[in-house]
Amino acid sequence: MTKTELRKPGEGFKPYAVKYHPSRLHKQVQDAAADCDELVREGEMIKALQGKSVVPLIGWIMLGSVRVQGLVMPWLEGRTLEEAVL
């Protein structure tokens, strides 16, 4: 008798392939595709904002705290995206 014949169902290690089962892999591929789409949209947004004043960017980032906006907004006023990042 081999070891596999002696082992009862559910005992021992799960097969390596279970981790990469088609249903799970499909979900991972879908998640990765969604992430890529999001990055493309963010990249397009950044391209659209390059060379423009950064103040509209604050609304896009949605800073939660009014205090933070009060500190950041005057510093960003009139700066372009490149100047603010550098």
N, CA, C and O atoms as a GROMACS GRO file, in nm:
protein
  344
    1MET      N    1   0.083  -0.120   0.000
    1MET     CA    2   0.000   0.000   0.000
    1MET      C    3   0.087   0.125   0.000
    1MET      O    4   0.193   0.130   0.063
    2THR      N    5   0.040   0.225  -0.071
    2THR     CA    6   0.114   0.352  -0.074
    2THR      C    7   0.064   0.443   0.038
    2THR      O    8  -0.038   0.416   0.100
    3LYS      N    9   0.137   0.549   0.061
    3LYS     CA   10   0.098   0.644   0.166
    3LYS      C   11  -0.038   0.707   0.135
    3LYS      O   12  -0.118   0.730   0.226
    4THR      N   13  -0.063   0.736   0.009
    4THR     CA   14  -0.190   0.801  -0.026
    4THR      C   15  -0.309   0.710   0.000
    4THR      O   16  -0.418   0.757   0.032
    5GLU      N   17  -0.288   0.580  -0.012
    5GLU     CA   18  -0.398   0.487   0.015
    5GLU      C   19  -0.425   0.478   0.164
    5GLU      O   20  -0.540   0.456   0.204
    6LEU      N   21  -0.323   0.493   0.248
    6LEU     CA   22  -0.340   0.486   0.392
    6LEU      C   23  -0.403   0.613   0.450
    6LEU      O   24  -0.471   0.608   0.553
    7ARG      N   25  -0.381   0.726   0.383
    7ARG     CA   26  -0.432   0.852   0.433
    7ARG      C   27  -0.582   0.864   0.408
    7ARG      O   28  -0.631   0.830   0.300
    8LYS      N   29  -0.654   0.911   0.508
    8LYS     CA   30  -0.798   0.931   0.492
    8LYS      C   31  -0.823   1.067   0.426
    8LYS      O   32  -0.737   1.155   0.434
    9PRO      N   33  -0.936   1.085   0.362
    9PRO     CA   34  -0.968   1.215   0.301
    9PRO      C   35  -0.963   1.327   0.405
    9PRO      O   36  -1.012   1.312   0.517
   10GLY      N   37  -0.903   1.439   0.367
   10GLY     CA   38  -0.893   1.553   0.457
   10GLY      C   39  -0.770   1.551   0.545
   10GLY      O   40  -0.742   1.650   0.612
   11GLU      N   41  -0.697   1.442   0.547
   11GLU     CA   42  -0.576   1.434   0.628
   11GLU      C   43  -0.457   1.482   0.547
   11GLU      O   44  -0.456   1.478   0.424
   12GLY      N   45  -0.357   1.526   0.618
   12GLY     CA   46  -0.233   1.562   0.551
   12GLY      C   47  -0.241   1.698   0.483
   12GLY      O   48  -0.331   1.778   0.509
   13PHE      N   49  -0.146   1.722   0.395
   13PHE     CA   50  -0.137   1.850   0.327
   13PHE      C   51  -0.238   1.860   0.214
   13PHE      O   52  -0.271   1.761   0.149
   14LYS      N   53  -0.285   1.980   0.194
   14LYS     CA   54  -0.373   2.001   0.079
   14LYS      C   55  -0.285   2.010  -0.045
   14LYS      O   56  -0.171   2.055  -0.038
   15PRO      N   57  -0.337   1.967  -0.156
   15PRO     CA   58  -0.257   1.976  -0.277
   15PRO      C   59  -0.217   2.120  -0.307
   15PRO      O   60  -0.293   2.214  -0.282
   16TYR      N   61  -0.099   2.137  -0.360
   16TYR     CA   62  -0.047   2.270  -0.395
   16TYR      C   63  -0.143   2.342  -0.489
   16TYR      O   64  -0.158   2.464  -0.483
   17ALA      N   65  -0.208   2.266  -0.576
   17ALA     CA   66  -0.293   2.326  -0.680
   17ALA      C   67  -0.417   2.394  -0.623
   17ALA      O   68  -0.477   2.477  -0.690
   18VAL      N   69  -0.456   2.359  -0.501
   18VAL     CA   70  -0.578   2.420  -0.445
   18VAL      C   71  -0.564   2.571  -0.436
   18VAL      O   72  -0.660   2.644  -0.460
   19LYS      N   73  -0.444   2.618  -0.402
   19LYS     CA   74  -0.419   2.761  -0.392
   19LYS      C   75  -0.443   2.830  -0.527
   19LYS      O   76  -0.484   2.946  -0.532
   20TYR      N   77  -0.417   2.759  -0.632
   20TYR     CA   78  -0.429   2.817  -0.766
   20TYR      C   79  -0.549   2.760  -0.841
   20TYR      O   80  -0.546   2.747  -0.964
   21HIS      N   81  -0.652   2.727  -0.768
   21HIS     CA   82  -0.773   2.674  -0.830
   21HIS      C   83  -0.829   2.778  -0.928
   21HIS      O   84  -0.824   2.898  -0.899
   22PRO      N   85  -0.881   2.735  -1.042
   22PRO     CA   86  -0.927   2.830  -1.144
   22PRO      C   87  -1.022   2.938  -1.092
   22PRO      O   88  -1.013   3.053  -1.134
   23SER      N   89  -1.113   2.902  -1.002
   23SER     CA   90  -1.208   3.002  -0.951
   23SER      C   91  -1.135   3.110  -0.870
   23SER      O   92  -1.168   3.228  -0.880
   24ARG      N   93  -1.036   3.069  -0.791
   24ARG     CA   94  -0.959   3.168  -0.713
   24ARG      C   95  -0.870   3.250  -0.804
   24ARG      O   96  -0.857   3.372  -0.788
   25LEU      N   97  -0.808   3.183  -0.899
   25LEU     CA   98  -0.719   3.254  -0.991
   25LEU      C   99  -0.796   3.357  -1.072
   25LEU      O  100  -0.748   3.468  -1.097
   26HIS      N  101  -0.918   3.320  -1.114
   26HIS     CA  102  -1.003   3.412  -1.190
   26HIS      C  103  -1.031   3.538  -1.109
   26HIS      O  104  -1.027   3.649  -1.163
   27LYS      N  105  -1.060   3.520  -0.980
   27LYS     CA  106  -1.087   3.635  -0.893
   27LYS      C  107  -0.962   3.722  -0.878
   27LYS      O  108  -0.972   3.845  -0.879
   28GLN      N  109  -0.846   3.659  -0.865
   28GLN     CA  110  -0.721   3.736  -0.853
   28GLN      C  111  -0.694   3.815  -0.980
   28GLN      O  112  -0.649   3.930  -0.974
   29VAL      N  113  -0.722   3.753  -1.095
   29VAL     CA  114  -0.701   3.823  -1.222
   29VAL      C  115  -0.797   3.941  -1.233
   29VAL      O  116  -0.758   4.048  -1.279
   30GLN      N  117  -0.921   3.921  -1.192
   30GLN     CA  118  -1.019   4.031  -1.196
   30GLN      C  119  -0.975   4.146  -1.106
   30GLN      O  120  -0.984   4.262  -1.145
   31ASP      N  121  -0.928   4.114  -0.985
   31ASP     CA  122  -0.881   4.216  -0.892
   31ASP      C  123  -0.762   4.293  -0.950
   31ASP      O  124  -0.756   4.415  -0.940
   32ALA      N  125  -0.669   4.220  -1.009
   32ALA     CA  126  -0.551   4.284  -1.069
   32ALA      C  127  -0.593   4.375  -1.184
   32ALA      O  128  -0.538   4.484  -1.200
   33ALA      N  129  -0.688   4.332  -1.265
   33ALA     CA  130  -0.736   4.413  -1.377
   33ALA      C  131  -0.802   4.540  -1.326
   33ALA      O  132  -0.784   4.647  -1.383
   34ALA      N  133  -0.880   4.529  -1.218
   34ALA     CA  134  -0.945   4.646  -1.159
   34ALA      C  135  -0.840   4.745  -1.106
   34ALA      O  136  -0.854   4.866  -1.123
   35ASP      N  137  -0.735   4.692  -1.042
   35ASP     CA  138  -0.627   4.777  -0.992
   35ASP      C  139  -0.559   4.850  -1.107
   35ASP      O  140  -0.528   4.969  -1.096
   36CYS      N  141  -0.536   4.780  -1.217
   36CYS     CA  142  -0.472   4.842  -1.333
   36CYS      C  143  -0.559   4.953  -1.390
   36CYS      O  144  -0.510   5.060  -1.424
   37ASP      N  145  -0.690   4.926  -1.400
   37ASP     CA  146  -0.782   5.028  -1.449
   37ASP      C  147  -0.777   5.152  -1.361
   37ASP      O  148  -0.777   5.265  -1.410
   38GLU      N  149  -0.773   5.131  -1.228
   38GLU     CA  150  -0.769   5.242  -1.134
   38GLU      C  151  -0.640   5.322  -1.152
   38GLU      O  152  -0.642   5.445  -1.150
   39LEU      N  153  -0.528   5.253  -1.170
   39LEU     CA  154  -0.400   5.322  -1.189
   39LEU      C  155  -0.401   5.403  -1.319
   39LEU      O  156  -0.347   5.514  -1.324
   40VAL      N  157  -0.462   5.347  -1.423
   40VAL     CA  158  -0.471   5.420  -1.550
   40VAL      C  159  -0.552   5.547  -1.531
   40VAL      O  160  -0.513   5.654  -1.579
   41ARG      N  161  -0.666   5.536  -1.460
   41ARG     CA  162  -0.749   5.655  -1.436
   41ARG      C  163  -0.673   5.759  -1.355
   41ARG      O  164  -0.680   5.878  -1.385
   42GLU      N  165  -0.599   5.714  -1.252
   42GLU     CA  166  -0.521   5.807  -1.171
   42GLU      C  167  -0.412   5.872  -1.256
   42GLU      O  168  -0.385   5.992  -1.243
   43GLY      N  169  -0.348   5.792  -1.342
   43GLY     CA  170  -0.244   5.846  -1.430
   43GLY      C  171  -0.299   5.951  -1.524
   43GLY      O  172  -0.234   6.053  -1.548
   44GLU      N  173  -0.419   5.926  -1.577
   44GLU     CA  174  -0.482   6.024  -1.666
   44GLU      C  175  -0.515   6.152  -1.590
   44GLU      O  176  -0.501   6.262  -1.642
   45MET      N  177  -0.560   6.137  -1.465
   45MET     CA  178  -0.594   6.253  -1.382
   45MET      C  179  -0.468   6.336  -1.357
   45MET      O  180  -0.471   6.459  -1.366
   46ILE      N  181  -0.357   6.268  -1.325
   46ILE     CA  182  -0.232   6.338  -1.298
   46ILE      C  183  -0.182   6.408  -1.424
   46ILE      O  184  -0.136   6.522  -1.418
   47LYS      N  185  -0.192   6.341  -1.539
   47LYS     CA  186  -0.152   6.404  -1.666
   47LYS      C  187  -0.235   6.529  -1.692
   47LYS      O  188  -0.183   6.631  -1.737
   48ALA      N  189  -0.364   6.521  -1.664
   48ALA     CA  190  -0.454   6.635  -1.687
   48ALA      C  191  -0.420   6.752  -1.595
   48ALA      O  192  -0.441   6.867  -1.631
   49LEU      N  193  -0.367   6.721  -1.476
   49LEU     CA  194  -0.337   6.827  -1.378
   49LEU      C  195  -0.197   6.886  -1.394
   49LEU      O  196  -0.168   6.991  -1.337
   50GLN      N  197  -0.109   6.819  -1.471
   50GLN     CA  198   0.028   6.868  -1.482
   50GLN      C  199   0.028   7.007  -1.544
   50GLN      O  200  -0.039   7.034  -1.644
   51GLY      N  201   0.106   7.095  -1.482
   51GLY     CA  202   0.118   7.231  -1.532
   51GLY      C  203   0.005   7.322  -1.490
   51GLY      O  204   0.006   7.440  -1.523
   52LYS      N  205  -0.093   7.270  -1.416
   52LYS     CA  206  -0.205   7.351  -1.369
   52LYS      C  207  -0.191   7.376  -1.220
   52LYS      O  208  -0.112   7.310  -1.153
   53SER      N  209  -0.267   7.469  -1.170
   53SER     CA  210  -0.266   7.496  -1.026
   53SER      C  211  -0.311   7.373  -0.950
   53SER      O  212  -0.396   7.297  -0.996
   54VAL      N  213  -0.253   7.353  -0.832
   54VAL     CA  214  -0.278   7.232  -0.756
   54VAL      C  215  -0.404   7.241  -0.670
   54VAL      O  216  -0.450   7.140  -0.619
   55VAL      N  217  -0.458   7.359  -0.654
   55VAL     CA  218  -0.572   7.375  -0.563
   55VAL      C  219  -0.687   7.279  -0.598
   55VAL      O  220  -0.746   7.223  -0.506
   56PRO      N  221  -0.723   7.258  -0.727
   56PRO     CA  222  -0.830   7.160  -0.755
   56PRO      C  223  -0.794   7.018  -0.711
   56PRO      O  224  -0.883   6.936  -0.687
   57LEU      N  225  -0.666   6.990  -0.700
   57LEU     CA  226  -0.620   6.857  -0.660
   57LEU      C  227  -0.664   6.826  -0.517
   57LEU      O  228  -0.686   6.710  -0.483
   58ILE      N  229  -0.675   6.929  -0.433
   58ILE     CA  230  -0.714   6.907  -0.293
   58ILE      C  231  -0.853   6.844  -0.287
   58ILE      O  232  -0.876   6.754  -0.207
   59GLY      N  233  -0.945   6.890  -0.371
   59GLY     CA  234  -1.078   6.832  -0.375
   59GLY      C  235  -1.074   6.687  -0.419
   59GLY      O  236  -1.154   6.605  -0.374
   60TRP      N  237  -0.981   6.655  -0.507
   60TRP     CA  238  -0.968   6.519  -0.558
   60TRP      C  239  -0.912   6.428  -0.451
   60TRP      O  240  -0.956   6.313  -0.436
   61ILE      N  241  -0.814   6.477  -0.376
   61ILE     CA  242  -0.754   6.398  -0.268
   61ILE      C  243  -0.851   6.386  -0.150
   61ILE      O  244  -0.848   6.287  -0.077
   62MET      N  245  -0.937   6.485  -0.131
   62MET     CA  246  -1.035   6.488  -0.023
   62MET      C  247  -0.967   6.482   0.113
   62MET      O  248  -0.985   6.385   0.187
   63LEU      N  249  -0.890   6.581   0.146
   63LEU     CA  250  -0.830   6.588   0.279
   63LEU      C  251  -0.942   6.598   0.382
   63LEU      O  252  -1.030   6.682   0.371
   64GLY      N  253  -0.936   6.512   0.481
   64GLY     CA  254  -1.048   6.502   0.574
   64GLY      C  255  -1.055   6.616   0.675
   64GLY      O  256  -1.164   6.653   0.718
   65SER      N  257  -0.943   6.670   0.712
   65SER     CA  258  -0.941   6.766   0.822
   65SER      C  259  -0.937   6.909   0.770
   65SER      O  260  -0.857   6.942   0.683
   66VAL      N  261  -1.024   6.993   0.824
   66VAL     CA  262  -1.025   7.134   0.786
   66VAL      C  263  -0.894   7.200   0.829
   66VAL      O  264  -0.842   7.288   0.760
   67ARG      N  265  -0.841   7.157   0.944
   67ARG     CA  266  -0.714   7.212   0.995
   67ARG      C  267  -0.602   7.182   0.895
   67ARG      O  268  -0.521   7.270   0.865
   68VAL      N  269  -0.597   7.060   0.843
   68VAL     CA  270  -0.495   7.024   0.744
   68VAL      C  271  -0.513   7.108   0.618
   68VAL      O  272  -0.415   7.157   0.562
   69GLN      N  273  -0.636   7.126   0.574
   69GLN     CA  274  -0.661   7.208   0.455
   69GLN      C  275  -0.613   7.352   0.480
   69GLN      O  276  -0.557   7.415   0.390
   70GLY      N  277  -0.637   7.402   0.602
   70GLY     CA  278  -0.593   7.538   0.635
   70GLY      C  279  -0.442   7.553   0.630
   70GLY      O  280  -0.391   7.660   0.597
   71LEU      N  281  -0.370   7.445   0.663
   71LEU     CA  282  -0.223   7.449   0.658
   71LEU      C  283  -0.171   7.427   0.517
   71LEU      O  284  -0.072   7.489   0.476
   72VAL      N  285  -0.237   7.339   0.442
   72VAL     CA  286  -0.185   7.299   0.312
   72VAL      C  287  -0.227   7.396   0.201
   72VAL      O  288  -0.147   7.427   0.112
   73MET      N  289  -0.350   7.442   0.205
   73MET     CA  290  -0.402   7.524   0.095
   73MET      C  291  -0.317   7.649   0.070
   73MET      O  292  -0.283   7.676  -0.045
   74PRO      N  293  -0.281   7.727   0.173
   74PRO     CA  294  -0.199   7.846   0.145
   74PRO      C  295  -0.063   7.811   0.083
   74PRO      O  296  -0.011   7.885  -0.001
   75TRP      N  297  -0.007   7.697   0.124
   75TRP     CA  298   0.123   7.656   0.072
   75TRP      C  299   0.112   7.616  -0.075
   75TRP      O  300   0.204   7.640  -0.153
   76LEU      N  301  -0.001   7.555  -0.112
   76LEU     CA  302  -0.019   7.509  -0.249
   76LEU      C  303  -0.067   7.618  -0.344
   76LEU      O  304  -0.055   7.605  -0.466
   77GLU      N  305  -0.120   7.724  -0.290
   77GLU     CA  306  -0.180   7.828  -0.373
   77GLU      C  307  -0.086   7.874  -0.484
   77GLU      O  308   0.024   7.921  -0.457
   78GLY      N  309  -0.131   7.861  -0.607
   78GLY     CA  310  -0.054   7.908  -0.721
   78GLY      C  311   0.057   7.815  -0.768
   78GLY      O  312   0.123   7.844  -0.868
   79ARG      N  313   0.080   7.706  -0.698
   79ARG     CA  314   0.184   7.612  -0.741
   79ARG      C  315   0.128   7.513  -0.842
   79ARG      O  316   0.008   7.482  -0.841
   80THR      N  317   0.215   7.465  -0.928
   80THR     CA  318   0.174   7.359  -1.020
   80THR      C  319   0.196   7.225  -0.952
   80THR      O  320   0.256   7.217  -0.845
   81LEU      N  321   0.147   7.119  -1.016
   81LEU     CA  322   0.161   6.985  -0.961
   81LEU      C  323   0.309   6.950  -0.943
   81LEU      O  324   0.348   6.893  -0.841
   82GLU      N  325   0.390   6.983  -1.042
   82GLU     CA  326   0.533   6.950  -1.036
   82GLU      C  327   0.601   7.022  -0.920
   82GLU      O  328   0.682   6.962  -0.849
   83GLU      N  329   0.569   7.150  -0.899
   83GLU     CA  330   0.630   7.226  -0.790
   83GLU      C  331   0.588   7.172  -0.654
   83GLU      O  332   0.669   7.167  -0.561
   84ALA      N  333   0.463   7.131  -0.642
   84ALA     CA  334   0.413   7.081  -0.514
   84ALA      C  335   0.477   6.947  -0.479
   84ALA      O  336   0.508   6.920  -0.363
   85VAL      N  337   0.497   6.863  -0.580
   85VAL     CA  338   0.556   6.731  -0.556
   85VAL      C  339   0.704   6.744  -0.522
   85VAL      O  340   0.753   6.675  -0.433
   86LEU      N  341   0.773   6.831  -0.591
   86LEU     CA  342   0.916   6.850  -0.564
   86LEU      C  343   0.929   6.942  -0.445
   86LEU      O  344   1.040   6.973  -0.403
   0.00000   0.00000   0.00000
